[in-house]
Amino acid sequence: MKKFKLPPYPYDLLKPHSEIGERHPGGLIDLSVGTPCDSPPQAVVNMLSNSKTERSYPKSTGSEEYLNACKAWLTRRLDVKSEYAKNISGCIGTKEFVASVPNDLRLKSPEKDTVLYPAISYPSYAMGAELAGCRAVPVPVNDDYKLDLSKVDQEDVKRALLLWINSPCNPTGVLEDIKSLVEWGRNNDVPIFSDECYVEFIWGQKPSTILHHGNEGVVAVHSLSKRSNLAGIRAGFYAGDTDIVHWLSEVRKHSGKMIPGPVQAAAALAWGDDAHVDHQREIYKSRLTVLTDLFQKLGFSVNVPQGAFYLWAEKGGLNCWDIISELATQFGVLVSPGDFFGSNCAENVRIAAVQPESVITLLKDRVNAHLP
Ligand SMILES: Cc1ncc(COP(=O)(O)O)c(C=O)c1O
């Protein structure tokens, strides 16, 4: 086996720029990582110390209470038929799931060695493929940032273990036409894993899940991290195809992957509550408007997202690292470079709407002080 070449962790590369930002009076304004800054529901946080689940090992697939809460959420919020929500299992947040699916699935289908993923996407799809010793093959996107599966080489299709899709997409905010992707997957015998962690932050349309199209050959992946501002407790789930969900949950059971008991108890409460999400959606909507306006004033061309809470922006063909250096030096603000999300994104930056109003006002003041 070839030695794995360990790349630097992307966000570690931003450290010199965050240090420059920190020197500004008032400190760094961090719009780089998509980590929520708002409060989760207090009842959920309280449950972490009141569940009395600490002593025994938690169920790897998820407690009945946890899974029932996830299923109820799928039917209540996403209008998924209960028959398509019945194969379901918990994961420890979703990054670990994304990063380990290729390895776990390849144990089932060793003849397949290729992971297809969107050419502009969350970096863990490609990293999961590499960690499993698979080929990570990006699927081109069209001018609207939607997947163009007609551009995938037939040899790659034959060798594909799975295709990742992400709608709404991090970083572009685009919504995919999920139905046509499902048809492609079924026609080509490629399982589709649909990462839907931003599904409740869609602007102006009803949420759409892959489970609206049945569960055969598809898996939907969900997380509480963004939905409920609970990235710190690590709770998610996946649901869909009978064989795939069963296989993955058995492999994960053998590898000792389990959501801690107190987290499952607290997370069940979070999946059961919608009011805090509706409130949060309005906050993101308003922050995205303010940030769009602000970055346009700075000369950026900004892609208004259909969902999720990021702005995908560019500025007159400048390289993303030059933009980052300029923003950190002039305004003490940190954003993510486009090349974290794809090899053709060197002219883009991603701006995450993850700071409270007081901090965004500070940024506005710095920008206004600078503009003529
Ligand atoms: C598209 C996408 N998928 C998955 C994740 C992972 O989230 P978590 O591991 O917190 O569930 C993120 C986090 O930023 C994301 O943007």
Ligand as a Chemical Component Dictionary entry (heavy atoms), coordinates in Angstrom:
data_LIG
# 
_chem_comp.id                   LIG 
_chem_comp.type                 NON-POLYMER 
_chem_comp.pdbx_formal_charge   0 
_chem_comp.three_letter_code    LIG 
# 
loop_
_chem_comp_atom.comp_id 
_chem_comp_atom.atom_id 
_chem_comp_atom.alt_atom_id 
_chem_comp_atom.type_symbol 
_chem_comp_atom.charge 
_chem_comp_atom.model_Cartn_x 
_chem_comp_atom.model_Cartn_y 
_chem_comp_atom.model_Cartn_z 
_chem_comp_atom.pdbx_ordinal 
LIG C1 C1 C 0 -21.990 20.579 3.224  1  
LIG C2 C2 C 0 -21.593 20.156 4.588  2  
LIG N1 N1 N 0 -21.725 18.883 4.934  3  
LIG C3 C3 C 0 -21.398 18.442 6.154  4  
LIG C4 C4 C 0 -20.876 19.300 7.094  5  
LIG C5 C5 C 0 -20.479 18.741 8.425  6  
LIG O1 O1 O 0 -21.266 19.160 9.471  7  
LIG P1 P1 P 0 -21.314 18.397 10.833 8  
LIG O2 O2 O 0 -20.168 17.421 10.885 9  
LIG O3 O3 O 0 -21.178 19.426 11.870 10 
LIG O4 O4 O 0 -22.619 17.677 10.865 11 
LIG C6 C6 C 0 -20.703 20.644 6.776  12 
LIG C7 C7 C 0 -20.103 21.575 7.736  13 
LIG O5 O5 O 0 -19.731 22.672 7.444  14 
LIG C8 C8 C 0 -21.091 21.084 5.490  15 
LIG O6 O6 O 0 -20.970 22.371 5.120  16 
# 
loop_
_chem_comp_bond.comp_id 
_chem_comp_bond.atom_id_1 
_chem_comp_bond.atom_id_2 
_chem_comp_bond.value_order 
_chem_comp_bond.pdbx_ordinal 
LIG C1 C2 SING 1  
LIG C2 N1 SING 2  
LIG C2 C8 DOUB 3  
LIG N1 C3 DOUB 4  
LIG C3 C4 SING 5  
LIG C4 C5 SING 6  
LIG C4 C6 DOUB 7  
LIG C5 O1 SING 8  
LIG O1 P1 SING 9  
LIG P1 O2 DOUB 10 
LIG P1 O3 SING 11 
LIG P1 O4 SING 12 
LIG C6 C7 SING 13 
LIG C6 C8 SING 14 
LIG C7 O5 DOUB 15 
LIG C8 O6 SING 16 
# 
